[in-house]
Amino acid sequence: MEYVIEMNDIRKEFPGIVANDNITLQVKQGEIHALLGENGAGKSTLMNVLFGLYQPERGEIKVRGEKVNINDPNVANDLGIGMVHQHFMLVQNFSVTENIILGSEPTSRGTINLKKAEKDVQEISDRYGLRVDPRAKIEDISVGMQQRAEILKTLYRGAEILIFDEPTAALTPQEIKELIQIMNNLIKEGKSIILITHKLKEILQVCDRCTVIRRGVGVGTVEVEGATESSLAEMMVGREVSFQVEKGPASPKELVLDVKDLVVEDSRGVDVVNKLNLQVREGEIIGLAGVDGNGQTELVEAITGLRKAKSGTISISGTDTTSLKPRKVTETGIGHIPQDRHKHGLVLDFTIGENVLLQTYYQKPFTNTGVLNYNLMYEKAKSLIEEYDVRTPSEKTQARALSGGNQQKAIIAREVDRSPNLLVAAQPTRGLDVGAIEFIHRKLIEERDKGRAVLLVSLELEEVMNVSDKIAVIYEGEIVAIVNSDETTEQELGLLMAGGSKEAGEPAT
């Protein structure tokens, strides 16, 4: 059989690590082929080899049966291969069209013909059901729309084979549904797709075949029809994975977080948190459920000191933290796993060892009279990296060199290790594989059982229901209901999240 893509015995090494150990991947014309593996398994590395960003130590690549040497992304583009990266490659203050044509601008008498480009982009957008405004600025559009701009960029360059790297990691459930429809549209038009992911439900929903990589080694390729979440998970992590969160009943005690009549504005000056009241006690996990954009982000930023409250009060263990700066808020006993790991979670140019100590480096024993003790810092970092299974060549590796999931695990290690009185976990398992999710859920429950308070903010309804003791539903910046997680259903929560009331489905007031 002739494959549209064949990667045979690919080996890729980095200092101190074999990222791809003689992996073979064969993709058929017109299929959606999943590339599944844990965080740091080598999935993105393999696709970066196919896209010409990395050169393999050995192995061969064939495109449509012809052996090729893809020594840079321009060669990949010429062969009809396009890649939509996990972290988008877009210029924020350029328009969608300006980003799409960057590097291949249509010119007329030496000047860029932007009108023609906008028309071409609109035609491609309409053809594949992408619904993107060609004139919109990147900084003004949602993450889902930015991703569509990336897809358009590959289609504009004539891509027939598209690589999607963790495309749903930062999307809302609605955007994920729309992306799946877009992928199906692309297949109908004769394209082929390689989908890098570790979301098992999405593989079962949309893919034809699945190749599994574990710790840089190819485990095998299976037909998705007939596979189950359990069978794929076992192939991926090498052991049976529990999808149920085991926890005993909560024992709530003293009040830790007390939010009263809180009003918070968004960056446009609009009130998005409206006289909100919320309490979290020692020994309980409160889950915050809501459709994205109902004030969750601004609430978390206000609680953690990243955004000023317009009015109302926030107190942690009896201390008023409403007007305190982020470090002072942290020192009152709060840990924060942020929603945006790059913006608020890491300094990407620092080593991973420095990043896991960002909250404590200025305290004893790591510093004395202002001089950092790097030996002690890296010793502590090394133990955290091992405990939380952060896959990195070394604690001195730059944070930006790690996969998204391993960056997330490093942040979780830093925040949970301090065992703060209140742990605010915003999308803590975003971008993590099932094995890592199981581990993180266990850690959150361990913190609860130590008598800590946990506020879990997640767009994954299943996660909120499984991990939380009680669920606070947020709608248009207000808590409209608080329900016991073991007494509610997805349907009831869905109704509340859409503004309905518990009793009659009337709009909540």
C-alpha positions in Angstrom: 0.0 0.0 0.0 1.2 3.5 -0.8 1.0 5.8 2.1 0.8 9.6 1.9 3.4 9.9 4.7 5.9 7.2 5.7 8.5 7.8 8.5 10.7 4.8 8.9 13.0 4.1 11.9 13.3 7.8 12.8 15.8 8.5 15.6 16.2 11.9 17.1 18.5 12.7 19.9 19.1 15.8 22.1 21.8 16.2 24.7 21.2 13.6 27.4 18.0 12.2 25.8 16.8 10.0 23.0 13.5 11.7 22.0 12.6 9.4 19.1 14.0 5.9 19.3 13.6 4.3 15.8 9.9 5.2 15.4 7.8 4.2 12.3 4.7 6.1 11.3 2.6 5.4 8.2 -0.4 7.7 7.3 -3.0 6.8 4.7 -4.5 9.3 2.2 -7.7 10.8 3.5 -7.5 9.6 7.1 -7.2 11.3 10.5 -4.3 9.5 12.1 -3.8 10.0 15.9 -0.3 10.2 17.4 -0.9 9.3 21.0 1.5 9.4 24.0 2.2 10.8 27.4 3.6 14.3 28.0 7.2 14.2 26.8 6.8 10.9 24.9 8.3 12.4 21.7 5.1 13.1 19.7 5.9 16.8 18.9 9.5 16.0 18.2 8.6 13.4 15.6 6.3 15.9 13.9 8.9 18.6 14.0 11.2 16.2 12.1 8.4 15.7 9.5 8.0 19.5 9.3 11.7 20.1 8.8 12.3 21.9 12.1 14.5 19.1 13.4 16.9 16.8 11.4 16.9 13.2 12.5 20.1 11.3 13.3 18.8 8.5 11.1 15.7 7.1 9.4 13.9 8.0 6.1 10.8 10.0 5.2 8.7 9.3 2.1 5.9 11.5 0.9 3.5 9.8 -1.6 6.0 7.0 -2.0 9.0 9.3 -2.9 11.9 9.5 -0.5 12.5 13.1 0.5 14.9 15.2 2.6 13.0 17.8 4.5 15.7 20.0 5.8 13.5 23.1 6.6 9.8 24.0 6.8 9.8 25.6 3.3 10.6 22.2 1.9 7.7 20.7 3.9 5.4 23.5 2.6 6.5 22.7 -1.0 5.6 19.0 -0.4 2.1 20.0 0.8 2.8 19.5 4.6 1.4 22.2 7.0 1.7 22.3 10.8 -0.6 24.0 13.3 1.6 24.3 16.4 0.4 24.0 20.0 1.6 27.4 20.9 0.6 29.6 17.9 3.1 31.3 15.7 1.2 34.6 15.2 2.1 38.3 15.4 -0.4 39.7 17.9 -0.8 43.2 16.4 -1.1 42.0 12.8 -4.5 41.2 11.2 -5.5 37.6 10.4 -4.6 38.2 6.7 -1.3 39.8 7.5 -0.3 36.7 9.6 -1.5 34.3 6.9 0.5 35.9 4.0 3.6 36.6 6.1 6.5 35.2 4.1 4.5 34.6 0.9 2.9 38.0 0.3 1.1 38.6 -3.0 2.6 41.7 -4.6 1.5 44.0 -7.4 4.2 46.3 -8.8 6.3 45.9 -5.8 3.6 46.5 -3.2 1.6 44.0 -1.1 -1.9 43.5 -2.5 -3.7 43.2 0.8 -7.2 43.4 -0.8 -6.5 40.4 -3.0 -5.0 38.5 0.0 -8.1 39.3 2.1 -10.4 38.0 -0.7 -8.3 34.8 -1.0 -8.4 34.2 2.8 -12.1 34.8 2.9 -12.7 32.3 0.1 -10.6 29.6 1.9 -12.3 30.4 5.2 -15.8 30.0 3.6 -14.8 26.8 1.7 -13.8 24.9 4.9 -16.3 26.4 7.3 -13.7 28.3 9.3 -15.7 31.6 9.7 -12.7 33.9 10.4 -12.8 37.6 9.8 -9.7 38.3 7.6 -9.4 41.9 8.9 -9.6 41.1 12.6 -6.5 41.8 14.7 -5.0 38.6 16.3 -4.9 40.3 19.8 -8.7 40.9 19.6 -9.9 37.4 18.8 -10.4 34.2 20.9 -7.9 31.4 21.2 -10.2 29.2 19.0 -10.2 31.9 16.3 -6.4 32.2 16.5 -6.2 28.5 15.9 -8.4 28.8 12.8 -6.0 31.6 11.6 -3.2 29.0 11.9 -5.2 26.4 10.0 -5.9 29.0 7.3 -2.2 29.8 7.1 -1.4 26.2 6.2 -4.3 26.0 3.7 -3.2 29.3 2.0 0.2 27.7 1.3 -1.5 24.7 -0.3 -1.2 22.1 2.4 -2.6 18.6 1.7 -1.3 17.0 4.8 -2.0 18.9 8.1 -0.3 18.2 11.4 -2.3 19.4 14.4 -0.2 19.6 17.6 -2.5 19.3 20.7 -5.1 21.4 19.0 -7.8 21.2 21.7 -5.5 21.9 24.7 -6.6 25.5 25.1 -10.1 25.4 23.6 -13.5 25.5 25.2 -15.9 22.5 24.8 -17.9 24.4 22.1 -14.7 25.3 20.2 -13.6 21.6 20.4 -16.9 20.6 18.7 -16.4 23.2 16.0 -12.7 22.1 15.4 -13.8 18.5 15.0 -16.3 19.7 12.3 -13.5 21.6 10.6 -11.3 18.5 10.6 -14.1 16.5 9.0 -14.6 19.2 6.4 -10.9 19.0 5.5 -11.0 15.2 5.1 -14.0 15.6 2.8 -11.9 17.9 0.6 -9.3 15.1 0.3 -6.8 16.3 2.9 -5.0 14.0 5.4 -4.5 14.9 9.1 -2.1 13.8 11.8 -3.5 14.6 15.2 -1.1 14.8 18.1 -3.1 14.3 21.2 -3.5 12.5 24.5 -7.3 13.0 24.7 -8.7 9.6 24.3 -12.4 10.6 23.8 -11.4 12.8 20.9 -9.4 10.0 19.3 -12.4 7.6 19.5 -14.7 10.3 18.2 -12.7 11.5 15.1 -9.8 9.3 14.2 -9.4 6.3 11.9 -6.1 4.9 13.2 -3.8 5.6 16.1 -0.1 5.2 16.6 1.1 5.1 20.2 4.5 6.3 21.4 5.8 5.6 25.0 9.0 7.3 26.3 10.3 7.8 22.7 9.6 4.3 21.5 6.8 3.3 19.1 4.4 0.8 20.8 2.2 0.1 17.8 -0.6 1.3 15.5 -4.2 0.2 16.0 -7.6 0.7 14.2 -9.6 3.1 16.3 -12.8 1.2 15.6 -12.8 -1.5 18.3 -10.5 0.4 20.6 -11.6 1.7 24.0 -10.4 4.5 26.3 -9.0 1.8 28.6 -7.1 -0.1 25.9 -5.6 3.1 24.5 -4.6 4.4 28.0 -2.9 1.1 28.8 -0.9 1.3 25.5 0.1 4.9 26.3 1.2 4.6 29.9 2.1 0.9 30.1 -0.3 0.1 32.9 -4.0 0.1 33.8 -5.3 3.6 34.4 -8.2 4.4 36.7 -10.7 6.9 35.3 -12.5 7.1 38.6 -11.3 9.5 41.3 -11.2 7.7 44.6 -11.9 9.9 47.6 -13.6 9.6 51.0 -16.1 12.1 52.3 -14.9 15.7 53.1 -14.6 17.0 56.6 -14.9 20.8 56.2 -13.6 22.9 59.2 -12.5 26.5 59.5 -13.2 29.1 56.8 -10.1 29.8 54.6 -11.4 31.8 51.6 -14.2 34.3 52.1 -15.3 36.4 49.1 -18.0 39.0 49.8 -19.9 41.1 47.3 -16.9 41.1 44.9 -17.1 43.2 41.7 -14.2 42.9 39.2 -13.8 44.5 35.8 -12.3 42.9 32.7 -9.7 44.7 30.6 -12.4 46.6 28.7 -13.7 48.1 32.0 -16.9 45.9 32.0 -18.1 44.4 35.3 -17.7 40.6 34.7 -17.8 39.6 38.4 -21.0 40.9 39.9 -21.4 41.1 43.7 -20.1 37.5 44.0 -20.0 35.6 47.3 -18.0 32.4 47.7 -16.5 30.5 50.7 -14.0 27.6 50.8 -13.2 25.8 54.0 -10.4 23.6 55.3 -10.7 20.0 54.2 -12.9 20.6 51.2 -12.6 21.0 47.4 -15.0 23.5 45.9 -15.3 23.2 42.1 -16.2 26.3 40.1 -18.3 25.3 37.0 -19.4 27.6 34.2 -19.3 28.2 30.5 -16.0 30.0 29.6 -16.2 33.8 29.8 -18.6 34.1 32.8 -16.0 35.8 35.0 -14.0 32.8 36.1 -10.6 34.2 34.9 -11.2 37.6 36.5 -12.3 36.0 39.8 -9.2 33.9 40.0 -7.0 36.8 39.2 -8.7 38.9 41.9 -8.3 36.2 44.5 -4.6 35.7 43.7 -3.8 39.5 43.5 -3.2 39.6 39.7 -6.2 41.9 39.2 -7.6 44.7 41.4 -11.1 44.3 42.7 -13.5 47.2 41.9 -15.4 46.6 45.2 -16.1 43.9 47.8 -13.6 42.0 49.9 -11.4 38.9 49.7 -10.0 37.4 52.9 -7.7 34.4 53.4 -7.8 32.8 56.9 -9.1 36.1 58.3 -6.6 38.4 56.6 -8.0 40.9 54.2 -6.1 40.4 50.9 -8.3 42.5 48.6 -5.6 45.2 47.9 -2.5 43.2 48.5 0.2 42.6 45.8 0.6 39.1 44.4 3.6 38.1 46.5 1.9 39.4 49.7 -1.2 37.4 48.8 1.0 34.3 48.2 2.6 34.8 51.6 -0.8 34.7 53.3 -0.9 31.0 52.4 -2.2 30.7 48.9 -1.0 28.6 45.9 -2.0 29.3 42.4 -1.9 27.0 39.4 -2.7 29.5 36.7 -4.9 29.0 33.7 -2.3 30.4 31.3 1.0 28.6 32.1 3.1 30.8 29.8 1.7 34.2 30.9 1.4 33.6 34.6 3.1 30.3 35.4 6.6 30.3 34.1 9.6 32.4 33.1 10.3 30.5 29.9 14.0 31.6 29.6 14.7 30.4 33.2 15.7 26.8 33.8 13.0 24.4 35.0 14.9 24.2 38.3 14.6 28.0 38.8 10.9 27.9 37.8 9.9 25.3 40.4 11.4 27.6 43.1 9.9 30.9 41.9 7.7 31.2 45.1 10.5 30.3 47.6 13.9 31.3 46.1 14.1 34.5 48.3 13.5 32.6 51.5 15.8 30.5 53.7 17.6 28.1 53.1 17.9 29.2 49.4 19.2 32.6 50.1 21.2 34.2 52.8 21.9 38.0 52.8 20.6 38.2 49.3 22.9 35.6 47.7 21.2 32.6 46.1 22.5 29.1 47.0 22.1 27.5 43.6 23.3 24.1 44.8 20.5 23.9 47.4 18.0 25.3 44.9 18.8 22.7 42.2 18.9 19.9 44.8 15.4 20.8 45.9 14.3 21.2 42.3 15.6 17.8 41.3 13.6 16.1 44.1 10.4 17.9 42.9 11.1 17.0 39.2 11.4 13.3 40.2 8.4 13.3 42.5 6.1 14.9 39.9 7.6 13.0 37.0 8.6 16.1 35.0 10.2 14.7 31.9 13.3 16.9 31.3 16.9 16.1 30.4 18.0 18.1 33.5 16.8 20.5 36.1 19.0 23.1 34.3 17.1 22.7 31.0 15.3 25.9 29.9 11.6 25.8 30.6 10.7 26.6 27.0 12.3 23.4 25.8 9.9 21.2 27.7 6.5 19.9 26.3 3.4 21.8 27.4 2.3 19.0 29.7 5.7 18.8 31.5 5.7 22.6 31.9 2.3 22.2 33.6 3.6 19.4 35.9 6.5 21.7 37.0 4.0 24.5 38.0 1.9 22.0 39.9 5.0 20.7 41.7 5.9 24.2 42.8 2.5 25.1 44.0 1.4 21.9 45.7 4.7 21.2 47.4 4.3 24.3 49.5 1.0 22.8 50.8 -0.6 26.3 51.0 -3.8 26.9 53.2 -5.7 27.6 50.0 -4.8 26.1 46.6 -6.4 27.8 43.6 -6.2 25.3 40.7 -7.3 26.9 37.4 -7.5 24.3 34.6 -4.8 22.2 36.4 -5.0 19.2 34.0 -5.1 21.2 30.8 -2.7 19.6 28.3 -2.0 16.6 30.6 -2.3 12.9 29.6 -4.5 10.4 31.5 -1.7 9.1 33.7 -0.7 12.6 34.8 -4.3 13.6 35.3 -4.8 10.7 37.6 -1.7 11.8 39.6 -2.8 15.4 39.9 -6.3 14.5 41.0 -4.8 12.4 43.7 -2.6 15.3 44.8 -5.5 17.6 45.1 -7.4 15.1 47.2 -4.3 14.6 49.4 -4.2 18.4 50.0 -7.8 18.3 51.0 -7.2 15.4 53.4 -4.3 17.3 55.0 -7.0 19.9 56.0 -6.2 22.4 53.1 -8.8 24.3 51.2 -8.9 23.8 47.4 -10.7 25.9 44.8 -10.8 23.9 41.5 -11.7 26.0 38.4 -12.2 23.8 35.3 -14.1 23.8 32.0 -14.1 20.0 32.1 -17.4 19.2 33.7 -16.4 15.5 34.3 -13.3 16.7 36.3 -15.3 19.2 38.4 -17.9 16.5 39.3 -15.3 13.8 40.0 -12.9 15.8 42.1 -15.0 18.4 43.9 -17.0 17.9 47.1 -19.3 20.8 46.3 -19.8 22.6 43.0 -20.4 26.4 42.8 -22.0 27.3 39.4 -21.0 30.7 38.0 -23.2 32.5 35.5 -22.6 36.1 34.3 -20.3 36.8 37.2 -22.5 35.5 40.0 -22.7 32.2 41.9 -26.2 31.0 41.0 -26.1 27.7 42.9 -24.0 25.5 45.1 -24.7 21.8 44.8 -23.2 18.6 46.3 -21.2 16.8 43.6 -22.6 13.4 44.5 -26.2 14.7 44.3 -26.1 16.5 40.9 -26.0 15.5 37.2 -24.4 16.9 34.1 -27.8 17.9 32.9 -28.6 19.9 36.0 -25.2 21.6 36.0 -25.6 22.3 32.2 -28.9 24.0 32.9 -27.5 26.1 35.7 -24.5 27.0 33.7 -26.8 28.3 30.9 -28.6 30.6 33.4 -31.5 28.3 34.3 -32.7 27.7 37.9 -32.6 24.4 39.7 -36.3 24.2 40.2 -38.0 25.1 37.0 -35.5 25.9 34.3 -36.4 29.6 34.7 -33.6 32.2 34.2 -31.6 32.5 37.4 -31.9 35.9 39.1 
